[in-house]
Amino acid sequence: MRVTEKGQVTIPKDIRDRLNIGPGSEVDFIADDKGARLVVISNEPEMSGSDFETWLKSRSGSFDTGGMTADEFMEFLRGARDDLGPR
């Protein structure tokens, strides 16, 4: 493959398919004693604001605190606070 004036290269389709690289994937080139290696950093495309809202709505109601209030749940997670007196 050839490097463009901007320093860009095209990753061959068979390699993109094998490494699950698609639009939005992040890759890096690592130089070593044999040359350079392509390393996939993330196969997940960047999430837009609307994608995040969709994801957030899909999580709504998916967590059951067993009837605990927010304060009770936070105490359950963090443990009782020693620096406060009894409530």
C-alpha positions as CSV (number, residue, x, y, z in Angstrom):
1,M,0.0,0.0,0.0
2,R,1.1,3.6,-0.5
3,V,1.1,6.4,2.0
4,T,-0.8,9.5,0.9
5,E,0.6,13.1,1.2
6,K,-1.3,13.4,4.5
7,G,0.4,10.2,5.8
8,Q,-2.7,8.1,5.5
9,V,-2.9,4.4,4.6
10,T,-5.8,2.2,3.7
11,I,-6.1,-0.9,5.9
12,P,-6.9,-3.9,3.6
13,K,-10.5,-5.2,4.0
14,D,-9.4,-8.7,5.0
15,I,-7.4,-7.2,7.9
16,R,-10.3,-4.9,8.9
17,D,-12.7,-7.8,8.9
18,R,-10.3,-10.0,10.9
19,L,-9.7,-7.4,13.5
20,N,-13.3,-6.1,13.5
21,I,-12.1,-2.6,12.5
22,G,-14.9,-0.3,11.2
23,P,-15.8,3.3,11.1
24,G,-15.1,5.0,14.4
25,S,-12.6,2.3,15.5
26,E,-9.4,3.6,17.0
27,V,-6.1,2.1,16.0
28,D,-2.4,3.0,16.7
29,F,0.9,2.1,15.1
30,I,3.6,0.8,17.4
31,A,7.2,0.9,16.2
32,D,9.4,-2.0,17.3
33,D,12.7,-3.6,16.1
34,K,10.9,-5.4,13.2
35,G,9.1,-2.3,11.9
36,A,5.6,-1.2,12.9
37,R,2.5,-3.0,14.2
38,L,-1.1,-2.0,13.9
39,V,-2.8,-2.1,17.3
40,V,-6.6,-1.9,17.7
41,I,-7.4,0.4,20.6
42,S,-11.1,0.3,20.4
43,N,-13.6,-1.3,18.1
44,E,-16.5,0.8,19.5
45,P,-17.5,3.8,17.5
46,E,-17.7,7.1,19.3
47,M,-21.0,7.6,20.9
48,S,-23.0,10.7,19.9
49,G,-25.2,12.6,22.3
50,S,-28.4,10.9,20.9
51,D,-26.7,7.5,21.0
52,F,-25.9,8.1,24.7
53,E,-29.5,9.1,25.4
54,T,-30.7,5.9,23.7
55,W,-28.3,3.8,25.7
56,L,-29.3,5.5,28.9
57,K,-33.0,4.9,28.2
58,S,-32.3,1.2,27.6
59,R,-30.8,1.0,31.1
60,S,-33.8,2.6,32.8
61,G,-35.4,0.3,35.3
62,S,-32.7,-2.3,34.9
63,F,-31.4,-2.0,38.4
64,D,-33.3,-3.1,41.5
65,T,-32.2,-1.7,44.8
66,G,-34.6,-3.9,46.7
67,G,-36.7,-0.9,47.8
68,M,-33.7,1.0,49.3
69,T,-33.8,4.8,49.1
70,A,-30.9,6.5,47.4
71,D,-29.3,7.3,50.8
72,E,-29.7,3.7,52.0
73,F,-28.2,2.4,48.8
74,M,-25.2,4.8,49.1
75,E,-24.6,3.7,52.7
76,F,-24.8,0.1,51.5
77,L,-22.2,0.8,48.8
78,R,-19.9,2.9,51.0
79,G,-20.5,1.5,54.4
80,A,-21.6,3.5,57.5
81,R,-19.9,6.8,58.0
82,D,-17.9,6.9,61.3
83,D,-17.7,10.7,61.3
84,L,-21.4,11.2,61.8
85,G,-23.5,10.6,64.8
86,P,-26.7,8.5,64.7
87,R,-29.4,10.0,62.6
